[in-house]
Amino acid sequence: MGVLEFIISIVALVLGAVTIWIVLLKKGRRSYQIQAQGDYDMGELAVMAESLTERIDVLETILDAEVPDWREQNANGVE
């Protein structure tokens, strides 16, 4: 019975973690509707800009970890 209880507890922990992960992903995902006329509220634009800034920060953090000298490599091509 010890092995069966161990397997059941591992499955329960994994399912719990996956459930929390899915809930957090859905909560963090914001849906924006693009309007054809371009009539946006300043509050909407501010929220979109903040979301994009957060995404850029995450991407830069990943690049810093994976390719430490990416900023120097790209600075030469931009100038």
C-alpha positions as CSV (number, residue, x, y, z in Angstrom):
1,M,0.0,0.0,0.0
2,G,2.9,2.4,0.6
3,V,3.8,2.6,-3.2
4,L,0.1,3.2,-4.2
5,E,-0.3,6.0,-1.6
6,F,3.0,7.5,-2.8
7,I,1.9,7.5,-6.5
8,I,-1.5,8.9,-5.6
9,S,0.1,11.8,-3.6
10,I,2.5,12.6,-6.4
11,V,-0.4,12.7,-8.9
12,A,-2.4,14.9,-6.6
13,L,0.5,17.3,-6.2
14,V,1.2,17.5,-9.9
15,L,-2.5,18.0,-10.8
16,G,-2.7,20.7,-8.1
17,A,0.3,22.5,-9.5
18,V,-0.9,22.3,-13.0
19,T,-4.3,23.7,-12.0
20,I,-2.8,26.6,-10.2
21,W,-0.5,27.3,-13.2
22,I,-3.4,27.3,-15.6
23,V,-5.4,29.6,-13.4
24,L,-2.5,32.0,-13.1
25,L,-1.9,32.0,-16.8
26,K,-5.6,32.8,-17.6
27,K,-5.6,35.5,-14.9
28,G,-2.4,37.1,-16.3
29,R,-3.5,37.0,-19.9
30,R,-5.3,40.2,-20.9
31,S,-7.4,40.3,-24.1
32,Y,-7.4,43.4,-26.1
33,Q,-9.7,44.1,-28.9
34,I,-8.1,46.1,-31.7
35,Q,-10.5,48.7,-32.9
36,A,-10.5,49.5,-36.6
37,Q,-11.0,53.3,-36.1
38,G,-8.1,53.5,-33.7
39,D,-10.4,55.0,-31.0
40,Y,-8.6,54.1,-27.8
41,D,-9.0,55.4,-24.3
42,M,-5.8,56.7,-22.7
43,G,-6.3,54.2,-19.9
44,E,-6.4,51.3,-22.4
45,L,-3.3,52.6,-24.1
46,A,-1.5,52.9,-20.7
47,V,-2.4,49.4,-19.8
48,M,-1.2,48.1,-23.2
49,A,2.1,50.0,-22.8
50,E,2.6,48.6,-19.3
51,S,2.0,45.1,-20.6
52,L,4.4,45.5,-23.5
53,T,7.0,46.9,-21.1
54,E,6.7,43.9,-18.9
55,R,7.1,41.6,-21.8
56,I,10.2,43.4,-23.0
57,D,11.7,43.2,-19.5
58,V,11.1,39.5,-19.4
59,L,12.6,39.0,-22.9
60,E,15.7,41.1,-21.9
61,T,16.1,39.0,-18.8
62,I,16.0,35.8,-20.8
63,L,18.5,37.2,-23.3
64,D,20.8,38.3,-20.5
65,A,20.8,34.8,-19.1
66,E,21.2,33.0,-22.4
67,V,23.4,35.4,-24.4
68,P,25.2,37.7,-22.0
69,D,26.8,40.0,-24.6
70,W,23.7,40.4,-26.8
71,R,23.4,44.1,-26.0
72,E,27.0,44.8,-27.3
73,Q,26.3,42.7,-30.4
74,N,23.2,44.6,-31.3
75,A,24.5,48.1,-30.3
76,N,27.0,47.8,-33.2
77,G,24.3,47.1,-35.7
78,V,21.9,49.8,-34.7
79,E,24.3,52.8,-34.8
